[in-house]
């Protein structure tokens, strides 16, 4: 590929800008291909050349992976990162002369670009797959943290063939199609792009006598138990990532990650709101009216005493600081206590007499007076407007 081609804007060929969507790229290509097709432009070499140029541009930009590689390559060269590449004997001239290379070539710029153009990604060390699992824990365990054993099943190298895929006593041979590289170059007109070799499916090896255990794949199922720490404060539905605890890698590659979805059983007494615990506290009418000191349970510690002020309204929420969910900075949220005045379903004669005496003593206090007055004023104003 020449420097001149690297400077070529494939987006401009399709009449688009770099930020165009895949749908816009497809639409532009179809329009131009129809307009420039040789069948519609017989004896028109200019249209034929343009048609070829448009087709080459779409073969790159129409594939999201190749488009990403193309964009990254242009950014590298546009920034001058390889301006002085080449030199005597390397097809380049000091100070930024023209040079020629093919992505995937040995010892050329394709090797320097590394993973950007994915030229040998199939035969290099491969990262293991990510593994997902789920665990159900108690409410207290979610708040305080817990270590749980997890039984995981994932892929690993087949123990019968040590990952080669070949039957015991035999060995795989180098793929003749890709010569063991695992990928082949496809000519796109101006440059070549690598794609997985179809003959060996990207492995770089051909297995003539497959292992009966793994059917030649070189992979097998592995079960293992992992003791995993669920951190304090985890929420219901939260997903935890454990780096490097997934499936083993291939050919010396790193293992994948483990993702744990946490489900929390509800608590019969406590609820949760962010970093705070919630609790509904039943109190009697005399306690709410006259004030009192009442005991309040906590999730894991001893009960605390909460002071109710005289005239505490039903539904009022009070805060007990530091008795909630642990935070990452070492502090804790609070316990939010909501007062619920308990109304007795059955009254004995003494209680009934006492309440009757209370009603008589407070006969002049109508808690609904302001409500009724406001409703009446609103109704009168509505009638006047009508």
Protein Blocks (a to p, Z undefined) as FASTA:
>chain_A
ZZklmmpcfklmnopafklcfklmmmmmmmmmmmmgmklmghilklmmmmmmmmmmmmmm
mpmklmmmmmmmmmmmmnopmmmggiehilpaehiiacdddehiahiaklmnmmmnopmm
mmmccddddddddddddfklmmnopadddddddddddfklnonopaehiacdddfklnon
opacddehjaccddddfklnonopacfbdcfklnonopacddddddddddehiaehiacd
dehiaccdeehiacddddddddddddfkbccehjbccddddddfklmmnopadddddfkl
ccddddddehiaehiacddehiaccdfkopacdddddddddddfbdcfklmmmmmmmmmm
mmmpcfklmmmmmmmmmmmmmmmmZZ
